[in-house]
């Protein structure tokens, strides 16, 4: 099965792949008129299609059958996570979170962050590749990096949690997951959130949580949180 990314595709009867996907279909895979492929739009749309004009820069296909919500999580998880110093670790998180199922990811720049910038276009390429590898049609929204303070004050709806390593009363993440309610999980940088950041989050309705008794790397904590929300939500 050959999957191709077709952002913007909705209810068209035909579609033209972008130059990169056209090149892959025609020059790399050497597909011909009549060959069947699958297009995915990143929002859950799964389109069986047949190649009509195999142009190497503009490959046109005819849509045969449409399915909706393929791979789209039955919950809404927004992960706000600090980019790691070693960017490959953060990119590993993006890949695995997409495979597990997540709706939205926001890179959050914190007081202790050692990495202040990430490239949104590269993040998008990673989650698109992970979506196609997983044979699904949904990938998370990738937001632009934002400061911790601005994110906290942005008025995120639903349940709001912050995972930190400081002492104090905390709930388990699974205790904060409720049916049909969006949930946001904040994961800090290698140096954890500062005391002032934790206090600001709690002042704005964020519930302190624990992800277990072991100290986890940022990217590991992100994957654990994704898996927990996915696992618990499937029981509703």
BELGIBEL-V333014 format. One record per residue. N is the residue number from 1. RES is the residue in one letter. PHI is phi in whole degrees, 0 to 359 (* if undefined). Layout:
N	RES	PHI
N	RES	PHI
This chain:
1	X	*
2	X	257
3	X	256
4	X	229
5	X	274
6	X	226
7	X	297
8	X	92
9	X	290
10	X	227
11	X	240
12	X	290
13	X	268
14	X	217
15	X	206
16	X	248
17	X	293
18	X	290
19	X	303
20	X	294
21	X	291
22	X	297
23	X	300
24	X	296
25	X	292
26	X	268
27	X	274
28	X	274
29	X	274
30	X	55
31	X	283
32	X	236
33	X	306
34	X	97
35	X	292
36	X	262
37	X	222
38	X	237
39	X	254
40	X	233
41	X	256
42	X	84
43	X	243
44	X	105
45	X	282
46	X	237
47	X	240
48	X	285
49	X	218
50	X	232
51	X	292
52	X	252
53	X	222
54	X	281
55	X	286
56	X	294
57	X	246
58	X	207
59	X	278
60	X	260
61	X	230
62	X	256
63	X	281
64	X	260
65	X	210
66	X	236
67	X	235
68	X	246
69	X	60
70	X	282
71	X	85
72	X	283
73	X	300
74	X	274
75	X	220
76	X	235
77	X	247
78	X	248
79	X	257
80	X	255
81	X	226
82	X	286
83	X	299
84	X	278
85	X	302
86	X	271
87	X	296
88	X	296
89	X	290
90	X	293
91	X	293
92	X	299
93	X	300
94	X	304
95	X	297
96	X	291
97	X	297
98	X	296
99	X	296
100	X	287
101	X	127
102	X	207
103	X	264
104	X	206
105	X	228
106	X	236
107	X	289
108	X	248
109	X	265
110	X	250
111	X	300
112	X	265
113	X	294
114	X	267
115	X	245
116	X	257
117	X	225
118	X	221
119	X	265
120	X	298
121	X	295
122	X	291
123	X	301
124	X	296
125	X	298
126	X	292
127	X	289
128	X	294
129	X	297
130	X	293
131	X	300
132	X	293
133	X	298
134	X	276
135	X	58
136	X	237
137	X	241
138	X	231
139	X	232
140	X	291
141	X	287
142	X	252
143	X	272
144	X	291
145	X	302
146	X	217
147	X	290
148	X	303
149	X	299
150	X	293
151	X	294
152	X	301
153	X	269
154	X	276
155	X	74
156	X	295
157	X	280
158	X	84
159	X	289
160	X	230
161	X	228
162	X	226
163	X	265
164	X	222
165	X	256
166	X	284
167	X	287
168	X	131
169	X	288
170	X	219
171	X	260
172	X	283
173	X	304
174	X	297
175	X	284
176	X	256
177	X	264
178	X	233
179	X	304
180	X	65
181	X	251
182	X	300
183	X	225
184	X	246
185	X	238
186	X	263
187	X	238
188	X	271
189	X	281
190	X	304
191	X	272
192	X	69
193	X	288
194	X	282
195	X	300
196	X	292
197	X	293
198	X	297
199	X	296
200	X	296
201	X	298
202	X	296
203	X	298
204	X	258
205	X	93
206	X	278
207	X	266
208	X	294
209	X	229
210	X	242
211	X	251
212	X	141
213	X	272
214	X	254
215	X	281
216	X	253
217	X	296
218	X	305
219	X	291
220	X	292
221	X	301
222	X	298
223	X	292
224	X	300
225	X	297
226	X	300
227	X	294
228	X	298
229	X	297
230	X	297
231	X	294
232	X	293
233	X	295
234	X	287
235	X	273
236	X	284
